[in-house]
Amino acid sequence: MTPVYFKEKNMKPITALLLSIAILFSIHSIGQDKKTEPSTKPSEKKYEMKQYFFVMLSRGENLSHDSATAARIMEGHMSNMQKLNEMGKLIVAGPFGDRGDWRGIFILDVKTKEEAEELVKADPAVAAGRLKYEIHPWWTAKNCVFK
């Protein structure tokens, strides 16, 4: 499945979403620095950036499955996320609370966009066409993600 790109009118909301996530991770990172390095002076801290991959999941084009099939696909989707989390690849995941076209996000800790795409394509909901995706490299302070 080819990644989907949002129309120009939706770019402002996605920018706001990405900015909000970055701010949350930055705030979390500040708190983590204080916990893990209490004796280090702020001027001595080394700030390192790390690349992750932000995956926007949106409503797919194949929603024609009967309810039993859709439930099995969702069960597979949830199992896949659990497996990726246990592998240390899926750092953050979650659905949106409204019924819009944006369905949820993943933040993946992988080396390349190709690896991220391989993992996303293996998701049962993506493979069945119930979800489509868009992948972006995303940078934040190293070790500031929620685990």
Helices and strands as residue ranges (DSSP letters): G 8-10, H 11-36, G 42-44, E 49-59, H 67-86, E 90-95, E 102-108, H 113-121, H 124-127, E 131-141
